[in-house]
Amino acid sequence: MTEPSLPSRQDQATLRKASQKIALRISAACALLVLCLLAAATTYVLNQAGQPEPLEAGAVYAYLDTQDLIKAMVIAGIAGVALAGGVGWLSARSAIRPLGEALALQRRFVQDASHEMRTPLAILDARIQLAQRSTTPDSPYGRQLSSIRSDTAAVTHIVNELLESATGSAHEPLAVPTNVAAVTQDVVESLSHLAAERGIRLEYTSSGQPQALVAPQRLHRAILGLAENALAHTPAGGHIAVVAAANKHHATITVTDTGPGITGINPDRIFDRFARTSEERAGNQPRSFGIGLSLVREIAVAAGGSAEVLSTGPRGTCMRITLPAATSH
């Protein structure tokens, strides 16, 4: 089992920062309220002291020095602000505690799920290798097995990333000059069989030699997200064109489908997590875009680029990833 102490320390640091922000806001609000009340009370007392009433015979009067009164108000104000800070800190810690428990539960679930998935994936990879020994590499079955093994390796890499993230040892993949055309072609080839089964024509073309400074596995995931979205919304008999291109400053990947287009939602919002349209589809359920497209945008933005909808309508949708071109030295 993975030692949970490291994630616990990381979560505690994150929660401590959050609780400090909340405590600061609560304390500032309480301190402002205390100071306003003290200022109002001081003003009232000084105003009353400046308007002496006629003395009555036999009455006993007590006199307060104005400076002593102001000092007492200042001391009371400081004590009130300190008390407000303590109350704010305790309130923030109490409010954040359930979030800490949720984070710990989430990390534990991801760790357990990742551990459970690694063994079946390793067994699957071993069985694919055994099957490859019985086939010729250049035969149709050999090429299919090679593709399946590549897909299995990609899933294994994702599972390992999840495990590293849950255990606190995750690190950002190294961004290197990447052949965008080669990665795009690999994605299209991995989806060609699925597209053929659905009766969809999937084509790939490239223009120039696009290079971008990005981690290859991240780029693969982003292009796969766009292509899978196009497959999900293109009917049988449709066509999807994937184009990798380059100019002086940018590398682009464009995915164009012949689906029904984006309706019931602002096209820019489909890159939000779990974006849903307002129109009902089959099963009386609104169309949902899940987290696939949101990951596409996150990967593109992290690499200094963007993801956008170029056009959409009844005849289809065109989406594009734009990345800064890698400079050669």
Secondary structure, DSSP 8 states (H G I E B T S, - for coil): ---THHHHHHHHHHHHHHHHHHHHHHHHHHHHHHHHHHHHHHHHHHHHHTS-----TT-------HHHHHHHHHHHHHHHHHHHHHHHHHHHHHHHHHHHHHHHHHHHHHHHHHHHHHHHHHHHHHHHHHHHHTS-TTSHHHHHHHHHHHHHHHHHHHHHHHHHHHHT-------EEEEHHHHHHHHHHHHHHHHHHTT-EEEEEEES--EEEE-HHHHHHHHHHHHHHHHHT--TT-EEEEEEEE-SSEEEEEEEE-S----SS-GGGGGSTT-EEEEE-GGG-EEE-TTHHHHHHHHHHHTT-EEEEEEEETTEEEEEEEEEB----
